[in-house]
Amino acid sequence: MSHDQKLSQLLKVIGPHFLAENILTQAPHMRPYESDALTMFKQLPLCVVMPETEAQIQLLMRTCSELSLPVVTRGAGTGLSGGATPNAQAVLLVMTKFNKILEVNGENAFACVQAGVRNAAISEASSADGLYYAPDPSSQIACSIGGNVAENSGGVHCLKYGLTLHNILKVRVVLINGEIVELGGLAPDTPHLDLLSVFIGSEGMLGVVTTVWVKLIPKPKLAEVILASFSSVQSAADAVAQIIANGLIPAGLEMMDAATTRAVEGFLHAGYDLDAAALLLCESDGEPEVVRAEIAAMSDILTQAGAYRLQVSQNEAERLNFWLGRKSAFPAAASIAPDYYCMDGTIPRKNLGALLNSITQLEQEFNLQCLNVFHAGDGNLHPMILFDGTSSEQTERAEAFGGKILEACIEQGGTITGEHGVGLEKIGHMCIQFSDAERQTMWAVKAAFDPQLLLNADKAIPTLHRCAEFGRMHVHHGNLPFPEIPRF
């Protein structure tokens, strides 16, 4: 049966159960869904389906299984690894209409929400109970909790409070055969295998999340942040390692280099020190006496590590403004260049300075500017390579530059992703990070949930053939000539 015939059969089965406007088959109508936030990868799907009920998802999944039609699930589309990029032969399942907060339980400190609910909306809904949801990606005003589960998203406060994995109690999932399973539970432990940990971060390859139970925590009574200026990136990196080595776990510990600081200041005037080679944001939260003791201890460590200027937030408005600058790094990059390519590697904290030096050398090699911003406390890097996406030559150079950064992360004892996922972007580098046997084990886990390999199957885990192909691409990229171009 051809793909057109499969589509016709699919629409015949599901059409009577959906509103007409929730099924898109014409190219102009599907165009907004052709990529996630990583616009280097674009592809129109076979069709777009926007369910409003779990029963509709079950029907869709069963029918796609029977027709051997691939399915790609999409949340809010804020992902940065191409994880939600459609497949031309696949149904794109869009979860934006699953946007209801079903329960906020202040007494037991959890919320039950549908997968399409925005991250920030959870904290807004639980605020009256003095609670909030801790993981705070930079895109939290837009990204959905289902997407956060798929990518195991982090945020600027994940050092103390953990990633999505550490803040999810339970998920409800529709499998490819239409079966519903619940993973995890509201009790401290569950008697079955810990499949929740397997599912979180699986990038839409195992099932479709419909409902999520998240852990809520009390709002801290006080939060203060130090903005520390350093004359070298290495001294700032050393300060990060020393803070953790002294047994302090800040609520947030973030680094920005001078190029990022300049971009942010031009974008929103956060009051950052433009003479600094690197800035650190170090936050403490909790009981007032604990916060003041931690701020004093961190201030001493930062000064001893070489900080020449310390600014401690004097009120909540100033604290939020300091963080607004950091969270605005991505739009600030977009304001100074036609396009940017945001990477997402992770390395041991002690190697931050060495990796930044490597990135500086790569800037010269590829003749592209890179802004560097980090979740420094846990070694998660977000270098932003500036380029002009209308130039295929610059785009190819930016991708090659990004690939070299990932390779440098592996060489430093790190990994190719921290929170953005593998998606399409890093699938080739999985061939460097993991052996054939390890990747075969990953495929076996996928097959246990999705025996037909229909769910987002062209992402995240490369086949042996794909790794061979990557090897050829890798050699090619390593020998490209890079002409001089203007820096943004």
Number of C-alpha atoms within 10 A of each C-alpha: 8 8 15 11 11 19 21 11 15 19 18 11 13 17 14 9 14 16 12 10 8 14 20 17 16 13 13 9 12 19 13 11 20 20 25 23 16 21 17 19 17 18 15 24 26 25 22 24 24 21 22 17 12 17 13 17 23 21 19 26 27 18 21 23 22 13 16 16 20 24 29 27 27 29 26 21 23 22 27 25 30 26 33 33 30 30 22 16 18 24 26 29 24 22 26 20 16 22 19 14 19 13 14 21 15 17 7 10 18 23 24 20 25 25 29 26 26 26 24 21 21 22 21 12 16 22 16 10 16 15 23 24 27 28 26 22 22 18 17 18 12 17 24 29 32 31 30 29 24 30 27 25 26 25 22 26 21 23 21 19 20 15 23 28 22 17 19 25 22 19 26 19 22 22 21 30 20 22 13 16 12 15 19 21 15 14 8 7 10 11 7 8 10 12 11 17 15 14 24 24 22 18 28 27 29 27 30 29 28 21 26 26 24 25 22 24 18 16 17 15 11 16 21 23 28 25 23 25 27 27 17 17 24 22 19 28 25 18 23 27 20 19 22 16 10 11 8 14 18 25 20 24 27 26 25 27 22 23 18 28 30 20 22 27 18 13 18 13 13 19 13 19 18 15 13 22 20 27 30 28 24 27 26 26 21 16 12 15 9 13 21 17 12 20 21 13 14 24 21 13 17 27 16 13 20 18 24 13 16 17 14 18 18 11 12 13 9 16 18 16 16 21 18 15 22 24 20 20 24 22 13 21 26 17 15 15 16 13 19 26 24 23 27 25 25 26 25 17 20 18 18 26 17 14 19 19 13 15 22 13 12 18 15 12 14 19 20 21 22 28 24 23 26 23 24 29 26 22 24 27 28 25 23 24 23 24 26 15 18 10 10 10 13 20 19 16 21 26 17 19 25 25 20 19 23 25 18 20 24 18 13 17 11 21 21 28 21 24 25 28 27 26 23 21 22 24 22 23 24 21 21 16 16 12 11 15 9 12 18 16 12 14 19 13 15 23 15 11 17 20 16 16 20 23 28 24 22 19 25 25 25 24 19 13 8 13 19 14 12 19 14 10 13 16 10 11 16 11 8 12 10 14 10 11 11 8 11 13
